[in-house]
Amino acid sequence: MMRLLKGIHWPTVTVMLIISGVSFFAIYSATYREYGHYFIYRQLMWLGVAFVLFWITVAIGYRSLLNVSYMIYSFSLLLLVFVLAFGVIRQGAQRWIAIGSFVLQPSEFCRLATMFVLAQFLAERARRLGQKRSFAMGAFLVMIPFILILKQPDLGSALLFIPILLAMLFVWGVRIRYLIGVFFMGLASLPFAWFSLKTYQQKRLLVFLNPNADPLGSGYTALQSKIAVGSGGLLGKGWLHGTQTQLQFVPEHHTDFIFCVIGEEFGFAGCAFLILLFCLMVGYALHIMDRTTDQRARILAAGIAAMIFFQVMINIGMTIGLAPITGITLPLVSYGGSSLIATYMALGILVSIHKERSIF
């Protein structure tokens, strides 16, 4: 046990647990009136599983996981194919695998698997030799899960692969002109991407530009979400005393829109505190990346930092009207076992990198 605890990056662990504590209060407030203790008990169970897997990940070490990264990646792709064939369908989306009374979302774990294989692949290649082929192959490794997840459909989870890819390529040392090329290729593909979206996804993007165009339909959630956050004022209405969220005006306010509960009940001060915690977490990830001399670890840490940063930015952005609604969770805060476990394991990898940095 003492050997496991030696070299742990305790600031990361501390911030992780504080955010999980904030999640406890937010989920309970969002669900207790209608469901009693059902959701909070289930989340506590998932939290216990996630905490155990966090330490297992630290004990195994990132190097052992990277050594079998291609196997992990292949298995994750099989799970995504299985989801498309036999997955549980909810609200028109087929994203989950049922295991008894529980459901898991493989796309959450596929992000980690893709980061493993991408870090391993890039580290095996010299930065200034064969960049075109390495860049193309790296993009190909990401595009496979991207397309499979997009077909579920899960636009938010799929789009999150793009900043992860760009961040890992940047730390690897790819030429900037390639990244600029990807950006303009993305812009050029927007008309084609628009027609590949489901009708409800197109409506979400349209109401992002003008929520008042359909205030009782596609724009309803966006409008109610902004009302909830704005009504919290500076210090909020107090825990369990929100009106928009307690009276169920905001849909999915215990999952994708959990930030509404925090904004309404704890106000600007509570939101700023939570955002500060996430900034610290991303900062610690970058600090760990900077201190290791292992190229694989640097690339992997960059991917994890990008994943957390953009997931938080997109979730909070869609809650306050600065981003379209894409159905993406707030890491460590939203209700759900798959997202919680995957994030804890990602942080376990970061802690493992810090713990083993002196070896290289």
N, C-alpha and C positions, 0 to 999 in steps of 0.2 A: 504493500500500500504506500509506504513512504517513497519507494522508487517511482511509483506512478505520479505522486504529487510533486516530486522534485522537478523544478523548472517550469511549472504551470504558469501561464500568463493570467494571474488572478484578476487584473482589471477587466479583461474580456469576460471571464466567468461572472464577475460581480455585476457588470452591466447586463449580461444575459439574464441573470436571475431577477434583477430589478424590473426589467421590461416584462418578464413573465409574471411578476407580481402585479404590475399595472394591468396586464391582460386579465388576471383573476378578477379584479374589481370591475373591469369593463364588461366582461362576459356575463358575470353574475347580474349586474345592473340591467343588461340588455335582455336577459332571458327569465329572470326569476318570477315576474308577474304572470307570465303565460305558461312557463314550463317548470316552475319551482327550482329544485336543485339538479334537475336532470342533466343539463348541459355543463354545469360547472363540475359535477362529479366526473363526467366523461372527459372533460378537459384536464382535470387533475390526474386521471388515469393516463392520458396521453402524455402529460408532463412527466409523470414517473417513468414511462417507457423512454421518452426522449432523453431524460437525464441519465438513465442507465446506458443508452446507446452513445451518448456524448462521451462518457468515460471509456466505453469499449473502443470507440473510434480513437481516442487519445492513446489508449493502451496498444492498439494495433499499430498505429503510426501511419503517417501519410505515405511514407516510402513503400511500405508493404502494400497499401492500396493502389499506389501508382504502378507497382510491378504487375498487378493483375487488372490494370485499367481496361484493357481491350475485352477481357472476359466480362467485367462489370458493365461496360458499355453495350456489348452484344446482348446481355441478359436484359438490360433496360429497354432496348429496342424490341425484344420479344414481348415484353410486358405491354409496350405501347401497341403492338400489333394485336395482342390478345384483347386489349381494351376495345379496339375498333371492331373486333369480331364478337366478343362475348361480354363487354363491359356493361355496367349498370347505367341506365339512361335516366337522367333527371333534368327537368326543365329543357328538354330538347337537346341536351348535351350528353355524350357518351364518354365519360372521363374516369370512371371509377371501377375498381375490382372489388366485389363483395367477398368478404371472408367472415362467414357467420353473420353476426349482427353488426359487424364493422365493415367500413369501406375504406380503401386506400386509393390515392391518386398517384399513379406511377409517374406522371409528368414532373412532380416535385422532386422525385429521386433521380429522374433522368437528367435533370440539370447537373446534379453532382457527378453522375457517371460521365456526362459529356465533358465536363471540366477536367475530370481525371484523364480521359483519353487524349484530350487536346493538349494538356500540359505535358503528358508523356510524349506525344507525337512531336510537338514543337521543340522540346528539349533535346530530342534525338537528332535534330537538324541544326547545322550551323546557321547563324543569323544572316550572314552575307552571301551564302551559297544556295542557289536554287530557290530563291524566295518565291518566285512565281508558282512553282509547283507546290511548295510547302503551303503557301497562302491558299491556293486552290483546294488542296487536300484538306486543310484545316476547315475551310468553309464548307466543304462537302460533308465532313464529319458532323458539323452542326446542322446542316440543312436536312439531313435524314430525320432526326427527332423533331426538327422544326415543322416539317411537312406533316409528319404523323400526328403531332399535337394540334396542328391547325385543322386537321380533318375531324377532330373530336366533336365540335370545334371548341378551341380554347385559345382565342387570339392573344389574351394577355400573357399566358404562360409561354406561348410561342415567341412573341416579340421580345421577351426577356432574354432569349438566347443571343440576340444581336449585340447588345452592349457588352455581354459577357465575352463573346467572340472578339470584339474590337479591343476590349481592355487586355485580354490575354495576348493578342497579336501585338499590341503596342508595347507591352512589357517584354515580349520576346525580342522585339527590335525590328518589326516589319517596316518597310519603307512607307513613309507617310502618304506618298502618292497612291499607294494601294488602298489605304483607308479612305482617302478622298474619292477614289474611284468607286468604292463600295457605296459611299454616300450618294453620289450622283446616279449610280445604277438603281439605288433604292428609290430615288425621286422619279426616275424614268419608269419604274415598274408600278408606280402608284395607280395609274389608270387600270392596269390589268389586275392588280390586287383588289381594287374596288369591286370589280364584277365577280371575283371569287369569294367574296364575303357573303354570309347569310343575310337575309333581309333584315333581321333584328340587329345585326351588327352594323349594317349600313345606317339604320335609324339612329343607333347610339352615336355614331360619328356625326350625323347631321344635327342631332339635338345638342351635341357639344358646342357646335357653332351658334346655335340658337335654341336654348332649352325651352323658351316660351312658345316655340312653334307647336309643341305637343305636350302641354303642361300636365295633362291627365293620362298620358300614354308613355311614350318613350322618354320624354323629358321629366317625368314625375320624380324618379329617384334622384336625379341630379339637382332638381329644385329643392326637394325636401331635405336633401343632404346639406346643401348650403344654408338653408334656414336653420337646421339643427346646430351646425357649427357656429354660425353667426349669433344665434340666440344665447350662447354661453357667455358672451361678453368677456371681461377680463379674468374673472375668477370662477365662472361657471355657476350653475344652479345648485350644485351640491350632489354628492353621490346618491343615487336612487331617486333623484328629483328632476330628472329631465322630462320634458313633455313630448317633444317630437319623437324621441326614441322610445320612451316608456309607453306611449299610446300607439306605437307601431306605425307611425307615419313614414318612417324610413325603412324600406325593405332590406333584408339581409344585414341588419345592423349589428349582428353578433359575428358576422364573417367578413365579407368584403368591406362593409361600411362601419366597422367597429370604431374608426376614428371619429365618427359622428358622436358616439356616446361620450368619448373623452372630451371632445370639443364642447359639447353642450353641458356636461356635468362638472368639468374641471376648467373650462374656459381657455382663454389664450395662454394663461400660465401653465396649465396642464399640458396643452399641446406643445408649447415651447420646451417644456421639460422632457417630454417624450422624444421630440425631434433632437434635442441635445444628446440624449442617450444613444440614439441611432448614429448621430455624428461621431460620438466617442467610439462606438463600435467600428464604424468604417475607418476612423482614424487609427484605431488599434490594429486593424487588419493591414493597413498600409504600413504601419510601423513594423509589424512582424515581417511583411514582405521585404521591407528595406533592410532589415537586419540579417536576413538569411543569405547565404552565398550559394545555395543550391538553386540552380536555374529552374528546375521543375517546381520547387516550392514557391519561387517568386511568381511564376506564371499562374500557379494554382491559387495563391493568395490574392492575386489581382482579379481573378475570376470571381472569387467569393466576395471580395469587396465590391465589385461591380454589381453582382447579383443583389446584395443587400441594399446598396445605395439606390439602384434603379427601381427595385421592387417597392421600397419605401416611397420614393419620389412619385412613382406612378399611382400607387394606392392613395396617398394623401392628395395628390393632384386631382384625381378623379372625384375625391370626396368634396373638395372645395371648388370644383369647376375649372381647374387649370389643365385637366387632361380628360380625354374621353373615357367613358366607363368600359373597362375591359375585363372585369371579373377577376382581379388579382388580389391576393390576400396581403394583409399587413404582417410581415414576419414577426413571429413570437407573440403577437397580440391577437390576431383573428382566431376565432374558434376553428378547430380542425386538426386532426392528428397528423396527416401527411405533411402539411406545411411545417408544423411544429417540429416534428422528428427530423425532417430534412434540414431545417435551419440549425437545429442543435448539432446534427452531425457535421454540417459545414463549419460551425464554430469549433467543433472538436478537432477538425482538420487544422484550423488555424492555430489552435493551442498546441497541437502536435508539432507543427512547423516551428513554433517558438521553443518548444521543449527540446527538439532535436537539432536546433540550429548550430550548436557548438560542434557537431560531428563533422561539419563541412568547413 
